[in-house]
Amino acid sequence: MALDLNLNGADDPFELEPATLELELAPQRLPAYARLLLDVLSGDPTVAIRADDAEESWRIVEPVVDACSEGLVPMRSYPAVSSFEP
């Protein structure tokens, strides 16, 4: 994985210098979802949200879902395959 950045120059902060941050990830024995399930089954609390966070999320999202279901929000549809041309 690599991330290209433009950093302020050492001598002139208005001159940008490119830099690349690179990371090589270790090979994984299990797919990501299998690791998540193992963490859940072992009781790892970092892979879940608290109940009050879940309730607050639904409080925010539910009116939007209801409005979409009732046809109150105009939804645009796009073809499954489209090309982007700048």
Residue, then its C-alpha position, 0 to 999 in steps of 0.5 A: m500500500a502506498l500513499d503519495l503526499n506533497l510536503n512543504g519544502a525544507d528550504d521554502p515552505f511554498e515549494l512542494e516536495p513529493a513523498t511516498l509513504e509505503l507499507e507492506l502488509a503481512p499475509q493473512r491466514l484468514p479473510a477479513y470477515a472470518r477474522l471479524l467473526l473470530d474477534v466477535l466470538s472471543g468477545d473483543p469489544t473493539v469490533a462492535i459499537r455500543a448500544d447507545d451508538a447504534e440507537e443514535s445511528w438509527r435515530i438519524v438514519e430511520p427518517v431518511v429510510d422512511a422518506c425514501s420508502e414513502g417516495l418523498v425523496p427523489m432518487r436518481s438512478y444510474p445505469a449499472v455500467s457507466s463511464f466517467e469522462p472528465 
